[in-house]
Amino acid sequence: MSRQRGIMSEALKAEIAKELGVYDTVAREGWGSVSSRDCGNIVKKAIEIAERNLGNR
């Protein structure tokens, strides 16, 4: 069974990381250095954006 990857675009992840203030870490050290809490906050924000976009349909 293959694992699905790349559901969220790199551009969206970067935009949200900038908004949450963790993009400097991503730029310096990569996504692997972002804390679990910050990753959770990025996912939470992406879900909020997706829900808003679905509500606008």
Summary of the structure (lengths in Angstrom):
residues: 57
radius of gyration: 12.5
end to end distance: 33.4
largest distance: 37.9
contacts: 113
relative contact order: 0.14
helix: 72%
strand: 0%
